[in-house]
């Protein structure tokens, strides 16, 4: 009887998406776009939902002033939107190659930019490990 009740509880939690039983996960690009959206909206607590646990821990150690500085910096340097040039997925790891235009924070002139994002799956969800953007006249 106890096994039957436990099994029923697991099924209900699974249907609700609770208890560690995950629904179909979003793809790496969808997660990255949510991350960018959170940055542009200045929502640090939402942003860290999309980063790997080690990076999230670094952010959570910061005081409020440091978090505000990081968010301001990211808002200035990250693109509003980007397009996917190439995606490489191998098991629980993914690499996104992105293209965008990023406005220089001083001149406001937009330059072409290329991004590279390394992602990893944690508990069935894609998380950002590292992202880099290169911009300027030399980027083709």
C-alpha positions in Angstrom: 0.0 0.0 0.0 2.8 2.4 0.9 4.5 1.8 -2.5 1.2 2.5 -4.3 0.8 5.8 -2.4 4.4 6.8 -3.1 4.0 6.0 -6.8 0.9 8.1 -7.0 2.6 11.0 -5.3 5.5 10.8 -7.7 3.2 10.7 -10.7 1.3 13.8 -9.5 4.5 15.7 -8.8 5.8 14.7 -12.2 2.7 16.0 -13.9 3.0 19.3 -12.0 6.7 19.6 -12.9 7.7 19.4 -9.2 9.9 17.1 -7.2 12.9 17.1 -9.6 10.9 15.5 -12.4 11.4 17.9 -15.2 9.2 18.6 -18.2 10.7 18.8 -21.7 13.5 21.3 -21.4 13.9 24.4 -23.5 16.7 24.4 -26.0 20.0 26.2 -25.4 19.0 29.2 -27.6 15.7 29.7 -25.8 17.5 29.8 -22.5 20.1 32.2 -23.7 17.4 34.6 -25.0 15.7 34.5 -21.6 19.1 35.3 -20.0 19.6 38.3 -22.4 16.0 39.5 -21.7 16.6 39.4 -17.9 19.8 41.4 -18.3 18.2 44.1 -20.5 15.3 44.3 -18.0 17.8 44.7 -15.1 16.5 41.6 -13.4 19.5 40.0 -11.8 17.6 37.4 -9.8 15.9 36.3 -13.0 19.2 36.3 -14.9 20.9 33.9 -12.5 18.2 31.3 -13.0 19.8 30.7 -16.4 23.4 30.4 -15.3 25.3 27.3 -14.1 25.3 26.7 -10.4 29.0 27.7 -10.0 28.3 31.1 -11.7 25.1 31.6 -9.7 27.1 31.1 -6.5 29.6 33.8 -7.5 26.7 36.3 -8.1 24.9 35.4 -4.9 28.1 36.2 -2.8 28.0 39.8 -4.1 26.5 42.6 -2.0 23.7 44.7 -3.5 26.0 47.4 -4.8 28.2 44.9 -6.6 25.2 43.2 -8.2 23.9 46.6 -9.4 27.3 47.4 -10.9 27.5 44.0 -12.7 24.0 44.5 -14.0 24.8 48.0 -15.3 27.9 46.7 -17.0 26.1 43.8 -18.6 23.3 46.0 -19.8 25.8 48.3 -21.6 27.8 45.5 -23.3 25.3 42.9 -24.2 23.1 43.0 -27.3 19.4 43.6 -27.2 18.9 40.6 -29.5 21.0 38.1 -31.4 20.7 35.5 -34.1 21.9 31.9 -34.0 24.7 31.3 -36.6 25.5 27.7 -35.4 24.6 25.4 -32.5 26.7 22.4 -31.5 25.1 20.0 -29.0 26.9 17.0 -27.7 25.2 15.2 -24.8 24.9 17.6 -21.8 27.1 20.3 -23.4 26.3 22.9 -26.0 28.0 25.8 -27.7 26.1 28.6 -29.4 27.7 30.8 -32.1 25.8 34.0 -32.3 25.7 37.2 -34.3 24.4 40.6 -33.2 24.9 44.3 -33.3 26.2 45.9 -30.1 26.1 49.7 -29.6 29.3 51.2 -28.3 28.3 52.6 -24.8 30.3 55.8 -25.5 29.7 56.6 -29.2 26.3 54.7 -29.5 27.6 53.5 -32.9 26.5 49.9 -33.6 29.1 47.4 -34.5 28.8 43.8 -35.7 29.4 41.4 -32.9 30.0 37.7 -32.6 29.2 35.7 -29.5 30.2 32.3 -28.2 28.2 30.7 -25.4 29.1 27.5 -23.6 26.2 25.7 -21.9 25.8 22.7 -19.7 22.7 20.7 -18.6 22.1 20.8 -14.9 19.1 18.8 -13.6 17.8 18.5 -17.2 17.9 22.3 -17.8 20.4 24.2 -20.0 22.5 26.6 -18.1 25.1 29.2 -19.2 28.7 28.4 -18.2 30.4 31.1 -20.1 29.6 33.7 -22.8 31.9 36.0 -24.7 31.1 38.7 -27.2 33.6 40.3 -29.6 32.6 43.5 -31.4 34.2 46.3 -33.5 35.1 47.0 -37.0 37.4 44.0 -37.3 34.4 41.6 -36.8 33.0 40.4 -40.1 
